[in-house]
């Protein structure tokens, strides 16, 4: 009996396509190589991904933070060659499918692939019992396993990228992603101190599943709707000022003090790390440093416009 799969289609279902399967968190270099292999085969590409992350079902305490929202994951998959994206809801029921059931009840009847392309470390089915060898030996379609991508002596993986981001090594993370790391969330009300000192910032509301860089000051971009501005970005607790507060992600659109972005969805992209968070002796010293930070952010973003 066919398992009724809960799928959200982004684009038209296609039969006889190249089907690329993976979680694709980040859609990094390695994921892009999988998609490109389908493009090179001269076939339309269906990217099959899963939401929520499988770990959220069978080991919630170990669920990794996200590199992309599901909306932006779909966008990046389409950007890198997918004609259609199929998001399979990863539920407890779905997780119990055996490897053969996944082939017979999902892959074959739903997708009818001509070829399935995965990473060489791909596993699937209950308890991750299926691997590339099992797939190739037990499926009626061709199977192509792509080797893991490396950059220098670094293996490209979502885990490695998360580690780099959390350590503040944003340039390394961006190289592996092939684009700036981004955070997405609503612009929320903060202490509004920035507005009083001439640097009004957009305070971004983020969930616990966001992959947030280490505390510090960064250069990058702030986007809302169709508008995108070079920005200086601060992450931390604003230690110069009295009072206890949680970590905040704030972006100042350079040279703009006329923006009202509250309650709108914003995207913050991180290009470069400028410095660590510092507790200054007073506001005057902070303002001197903020001007230096903004000048550097302006120079870096202008050079990559």
NORMO-V964584 format. One line per field, one symbol per residue. phi: phi as a letter, one per 20 degrees, with the letter a starting at -180 (. if undefined). Layout:
BEGIN
phi->???
END
This chain:
BEGIN
phi->.ffeeecdedoegcdmeededrflfolegffffffffffffmdfddedccbfggffedbgfdfffeebfffffgfffffdoffbdddefedffffeffgfffffdcgffedlfebddbffefcbngllfecfffffecdedfccdeffeccmddffbffffgffffenefffgffffmaffcccafedfdelfgffdncfdeeeecefefeeffgrdcdabdccmedccgbdcdcqdlffefoebffcdccdfgmccdeddgmefdddddebeeaffceefafffffffffffffffffffffdf
END
